[in-house]
Structures are given as C-alpha cells and as structure tokens.
C-alpha cells in the first residue's frame, strides 16, 4: 500500500512528517508521496518526495494499492476534493499521531487528521475529513461535522456541536454547550460565548458576528 498526501503545500509537509512518524511504528506504506492537481507541481518534488496529479497517481498505483489523506486547510476545498477522491474509489485513510489516545465512545468518518499534542474527546462523533491541528483541547460529547478544521491551541468545550465546513481559528475558545453552524469562520483568538448561526464570520472577545461568509472560503489570495 502507498500513501498519497493530497496537497503539495506547507500544510502537506506537516502531515508528511506525521505519516513518516506513523510509518516508523506501523510500517503501513511502502511509499509516501504528494498529490496535487496544479499543473506546475506535477512531476516536481517537495521535501524530497515526488508530486503527482491525482489522475497520474491512480494510473500508476491503481485504486486497490493507493490510499490518500487530504492535507488541505480550506474547508470548502476539502469538501470538493474528498468527493472527487471517493468518486474514483480511492480509500481515504486516517492519520492520528501515535501519542494520541482514542477514548471510549469516540467515532469518526474517513480522513481524520490529528497532530501531536491534541486529544480526542470521549463520547464524541466526528464526520468525514476533519482536521485537528497540534495542541487543540477538545471537551467531551462533541459533534463535529464534515470538513471541519480546528486549529492549533483552540479550545472547544464539552457538549458542543460544530457544523460542516466550519473553521475554528488558532487560539480561539468556544464555551461548552454551544451550537456553531455550518460554514462558520471563528477568527483567531476569539472567545465564543453564544451560539453562532450558519454562514457567519465571528471574531473578538466576546466574539460577535461581523459579516456573512458569502464566499464560503476562509483563506483569500
């Protein structure tokens, strides 16, 4: 089995390191490489690993020998790429740092990424394609939707629900028992004390709705 890390980018290099760490203990993959559909990246290298387009990766390794992980920080793009990969019948695996314990009552979909220093919450349900960056603190009984990104040093209190395609920024704090809607952006360092409606951009202490997330994107060029 080989692993294609979808996203030849800075974030991709972070999770390449995680994949190598897992492979040291579990010997899961005979090869690790990057997948990226930007034409200028096809056939290049990143941190000494090759970069292939998705079509070339499927052609070279076949769907039965290839599994992927999506190292993409933009929730809307994560959603599109996840569906593209699944439609081709390619497996989407989970990368969980070996030091992270999987607690009782925890379940998740495909494509979970959990970096070092973060913990998984007991009695919680995560959807597909969730990204938990390093040193996030997650309380019990969470419901996390598809394609959610929880950034480094964020805190999410117990009994919280976070809707699909939502981005929780670095160092932000979400009080327990809240409902955060879909396609929400929680700005870095924000303190969320109330429910947040879908399609909102919030930031501040206490966090307030500042505008609508009309573009559906977190990062703009």
MONORMO-V612930 format. One record per residue. N is the residue number from 1. NEAR is the number of other ideal C-beta (glycine too) atoms within 8 Angstrom. Layout:
n=N near=NEAR
n=N near=NEAR
This chain:
n=1 near=8
n=2 near=12
n=3 near=14
n=4 near=15
n=5 near=16
n=6 near=15
n=7 near=12
n=8 near=12
n=9 near=9
n=10 near=5
n=11 near=10
n=12 near=15
n=13 near=10
n=14 near=10
n=15 near=14
n=16 near=14
n=17 near=8
n=18 near=13
n=19 near=14
n=20 near=9
n=21 near=10
n=22 near=13
n=23 near=11
n=24 near=6
n=25 near=7
n=26 near=6
n=27 near=5
n=28 near=7
n=29 near=10
n=30 near=4
n=31 near=6
n=32 near=11
n=33 near=13
n=34 near=16
n=35 near=15
n=36 near=14
n=37 near=7
n=38 near=7
n=39 near=6
n=40 near=5
n=41 near=11
n=42 near=12
n=43 near=6
n=44 near=9
n=45 near=7
n=46 near=11
n=47 near=6
n=48 near=4
n=49 near=10
n=50 near=8
n=51 near=14
n=52 near=14
n=53 near=10
n=54 near=13
n=55 near=6
n=56 near=9
n=57 near=13
n=58 near=12
n=59 near=6
n=60 near=7
n=61 near=9
n=62 near=7
n=63 near=9
n=64 near=4
n=65 near=7
n=66 near=14
n=67 near=11
n=68 near=14
n=69 near=16
n=70 near=14
n=71 near=13
n=72 near=11
n=73 near=8
n=74 near=9
n=75 near=14
n=76 near=12
n=77 near=8
n=78 near=16
n=79 near=13
n=80 near=8
n=81 near=11
n=82 near=15
n=83 near=8
n=84 near=9
n=85 near=13
n=86 near=9
n=87 near=6
n=88 near=9
n=89 near=5
n=90 near=11
n=91 near=8
n=92 near=14
n=93 near=10
n=94 near=9
n=95 near=12
n=96 near=11
n=97 near=13
n=98 near=7
n=99 near=5
n=100 near=11
n=101 near=6
n=102 near=6
n=103 near=9
n=104 near=5
n=105 near=7
n=106 near=13
n=107 near=6
n=108 near=9
n=109 near=10
n=110 near=9
n=111 near=13
n=112 near=13
n=113 near=15
n=114 near=10
n=115 near=13
n=116 near=9
n=117 near=6
n=118 near=15
n=119 near=7
n=120 near=14
n=121 near=13
n=122 near=10
n=123 near=9
n=124 near=15
n=125 near=9
n=126 near=12
n=127 near=13
n=128 near=10
n=129 near=15
n=130 near=17
n=131 near=10
n=132 near=12
n=133 near=12
n=134 near=8
n=135 near=9
n=136 near=14
n=137 near=9
n=138 near=12
n=139 near=12
n=140 near=9
n=141 near=10
n=142 near=16
n=143 near=9
n=144 near=11
n=145 near=12
n=146 near=12
n=147 near=15
n=148 near=18
n=149 near=14
n=150 near=13
n=151 near=14
n=152 near=10
n=153 near=8
n=154 near=15
n=155 near=9
n=156 near=13
n=157 near=11
n=158 near=10
n=159 near=9
n=160 near=16
n=161 near=8
n=162 near=14
n=163 near=14
n=164 near=12
n=165 near=15
n=166 near=17
n=167 near=12
n=168 near=14
n=169 near=14
n=170 near=10
n=171 near=10
n=172 near=17
n=173 near=9
n=174 near=14
n=175 near=10
n=176 near=8
n=177 near=7
n=178 near=14
n=179 near=8
n=180 near=15
n=181 near=13
n=182 near=10
n=183 near=13
n=184 near=17
n=185 near=11
n=186 near=16
n=187 near=12
n=188 near=9
n=189 near=10
n=190 near=14
n=191 near=11
n=192 near=15
n=193 near=7
n=194 near=7
n=195 near=7
n=196 near=14
n=197 near=7
n=198 near=8
n=199 near=10
n=200 near=13
n=201 near=11
n=202 near=15
n=203 near=12
n=204 near=10
n=205 near=6
n=206 near=8
n=207 near=15
n=208 near=7
n=209 near=8
n=210 near=7
n=211 near=7
n=212 near=6
n=213 near=12
n=214 near=6
n=215 near=5
n=216 near=7
n=217 near=8
n=218 near=9
n=219 near=6
n=220 near=4
n=221 near=2
